[in-house]
Amino acid sequence: MTWAHVDKYISSTPEHTWASRSNLSHINSHRRTTSCTSFVLNSTVRQRTSTVNSFQNESTPTHSLILYQSQNNAPSTTMDVLSSLPPFQYLVAYFLPIMFIGAFISSFANPHAVTASVCFPQPADKPINAFVYLFAVRELVLGIALILLEACNEWRAVVILLACVSINGIGDFLLAGNLGTGWRSSFMCHGIPTIVGYWTVWKLWQEHF
């Protein structure tokens, strides 16, 4: 029952007296007091809630917000990282000069291991053939040339140079198969890299010519 119902009930009672009116005045006074008390309590609760929220906002570490933003901006899956890589033909073109320079270093560091890996093993008890060192210098020159051309964004020149190197790969495959350790090892060592090299030349040719 609300205060409006109480007023209506008292007013509609035929036997109400001065005592009833006094009771009504007391009830109205109590109602005003209760309303004021409720207003004060509500104001106090809102003020304390606002203070707590303000304290929480001020006490939130700045680095936590930065970490949250950085996590949202970070790649969410491995596919995002892979999609940022260049196409495969460019990865091959970037890897080849590293391989050439690595062959140059290995030819002087361990020439017998290098000749065995390219299907032309040399006797361990004899001096290494001088042509191995000439091969090493050629690999160094090719590696430096590719690095400079790729750094200067001269991809048409890179395509021509790689096409010439792939011709050399065909010759190495035939020689290693006939005079080296056999066709199987020659295909693994020279055949597959030559196929990948020509595929790279074809893809880059389509893009830059």
C-alpha positions in Angstrom: 0.0 0.0 0.0 1.4 3.4 -1.0 1.1 6.8 0.6 -1.6 7.8 -1.9 -3.7 4.8 -0.9 -3.4 5.8 2.8 -4.6 9.3 2.0 -7.5 8.1 0.0 -8.5 5.6 2.7 -8.5 8.2 5.5 -10.3 10.9 3.5 -13.1 8.5 2.5 -13.8 7.3 6.1 -17.0 8.9 7.4 -16.1 8.5 11.0 -12.8 10.4 10.8 -12.3 12.9 13.6 -9.7 15.5 14.7 -7.6 12.5 15.9 -7.7 11.0 12.5 -6.7 14.4 11.0 -3.9 14.5 13.6 -2.9 11.0 12.5 -2.9 12.0 8.9 -0.7 15.0 9.7 1.7 12.7 11.5 1.7 10.2 8.6 2.4 13.1 6.1 5.3 14.3 8.3 6.7 10.8 8.5 6.4 10.4 4.7 8.3 13.6 4.1 11.0 12.6 6.6 11.3 9.2 4.9 11.5 10.8 1.4 14.3 13.1 2.6 16.2 10.2 4.2 15.9 8.2 1.0 17.2 11.1 -1.1 20.2 11.6 1.2 21.0 7.9 1.1 20.7 7.7 -2.7 23.0 10.8 -3.0 25.6 9.2 -0.7 25.6 5.9 -2.6 26.0 7.7 -6.0 28.8 9.8 -4.6 30.7 6.8 -3.2 30.2 4.8 -6.4 31.6 7.8 -8.4 34.6 7.9 -6.1 35.3 4.2 -6.4 35.1 4.3 -10.2 37.4 7.3 -10.3 39.9 5.6 -8.1 39.8 2.5 -10.3 40.4 4.5 -13.5 43.3 6.4 -11.9 44.8 3.2 -10.5 44.8 1.3 -13.8 48.5 1.0 -14.9 49.3 2.7 -18.2 51.5 -0.2 -19.3 48.4 -2.5 -19.0 46.5 -0.4 -21.5 49.5 -0.3 -23.8 49.9 -4.1 -23.6 46.2 -4.6 -24.3 46.5 -2.4 -27.4 49.7 -4.1 -28.6 48.0 -7.5 -28.2 45.1 -6.4 -30.3 47.5 -5.1 -33.0 49.7 -8.2 -33.0 49.2 -10.9 -35.5 46.6 -13.3 -34.2 47.6 -16.4 -36.3 50.5 -17.9 -38.1 48.8 -17.2 -41.4 49.1 -13.4 -40.8 52.8 -13.8 -40.5 53.1 -16.0 -43.6 51.0 -13.6 -45.6 53.5 -10.8 -44.9 56.3 -12.7 -46.5 57.2 -12.1 -50.2 56.2 -14.6 -52.9 58.2 -17.8 -53.1 60.1 -16.8 -56.2 61.5 -13.8 -54.4 62.5 -16.0 -51.4 64.5 -18.2 -53.8 66.1 -15.2 -55.4 67.2 -13.8 -52.0 68.5 -17.3 -50.9 70.7 -18.0 -54.0 73.3 -15.3 -53.3 73.6 -16.6 -49.7 74.1 -20.1 -51.1 76.8 -18.9 -53.6 78.8 -17.1 -50.9 78.4 -20.1 -48.6 79.9 -22.3 -51.3 82.8 -19.9 -51.7 83.6 -20.0 -47.9 83.2 -23.8 -47.7 85.5 -24.3 -50.7 88.4 -22.8 -48.8 87.4 -24.1 -45.4 86.8 -27.7 -46.3 87.3 -28.3 -50.1 87.1 -32.1 -49.9 83.6 -31.9 -48.3 82.5 -29.5 -51.0 83.6 -31.6 -53.9 82.0 -34.6 -52.4 78.7 -32.8 -51.9 78.6 -31.7 -55.6 79.2 -35.3 -56.8 82.9 -34.8 -57.7 84.8 -36.3 -54.7 88.5 -35.7 -54.6 91.1 -38.1 -53.1 91.8 -37.2 -49.5 95.5 -38.1 -49.9 96.1 -35.8 -52.9 96.1 -32.0 -53.1 92.8 -30.4 -54.1 92.4 -29.5 -57.7 93.1 -25.8 -58.4 89.8 -25.6 -60.4 87.9 -26.0 -57.1 89.2 -22.6 -56.0 88.3 -21.1 -59.4 84.8 -22.5 -58.8 84.8 -20.8 -55.4 85.7 -17.4 -56.9 83.0 -17.8 -59.5 80.4 -18.5 -56.7 81.5 -15.4 -54.8 81.2 -13.2 -57.9 77.7 -14.5 -58.7 76.6 -14.0 -55.1 77.8 -10.4 -54.9 76.3 -9.6 -58.3 72.9 -10.9 -57.3 73.0 -9.0 -54.0 73.8 -5.7 -55.7 71.2 -6.2 -58.4 68.4 -7.1 -55.9 69.4 -4.2 -53.6 69.1 -1.8 -56.6 65.7 -3.4 -57.5 67.1 -4.4 -61.0 64.9 -7.5 -61.3 65.1 -7.7 -65.1 68.9 -8.1 -64.7 68.4 -10.6 -61.9 66.2 -12.7 -64.2 68.8 -12.7 -67.0 71.6 -13.6 -64.6 69.6 -16.5 -63.0 68.7 -17.8 -66.4 72.4 -18.0 -67.3 73.2 -19.7 -63.9 70.5 -22.3 -64.6 72.2 -23.2 -67.9 75.3 -23.9 -65.8 73.1 -26.1 -63.6 72.1 -28.2 -66.6 75.7 -28.7 -67.4 76.6 -29.7 -63.9 73.8 -32.2 -63.8 75.0 -33.9 -67.1 78.6 -34.0 -66.0 77.9 -35.3 -62.5 75.6 -38.0 -63.9 78.3 -39.2 -66.5 81.5 -38.5 -64.7 80.6 -38.1 -61.1 78.8 -40.2 -58.5 75.8 -41.2 -60.7 72.4 -39.8 -61.9 70.5 -40.2 -58.7 72.9 -38.1 -56.6 73.3 -35.7 -59.6 69.6 -35.2 -59.8 69.3 -34.5 -56.1 72.3 -32.2 -56.0 72.0 -30.4 -59.4 68.7 -31.4 -61.0 66.2 -30.2 -58.3 68.0 -26.8 -57.8 68.0 -26.2 -61.5 64.3 -26.9 -61.8 63.6 -24.6 -58.9 65.9 -22.0 -60.5 64.1 -22.1 -63.9 60.7 -21.9 -62.2 61.9 -18.8 -60.4 63.1 -17.3 -63.7 59.8 -18.0 -65.3 57.8 -16.4 -62.5 60.0 -13.3 -62.4 60.0 -13.1 -66.2 56.2 -12.9 -66.2 56.2 -10.1 -63.7 59.0 -7.9 -64.9 59.0 -8.4 -68.7 
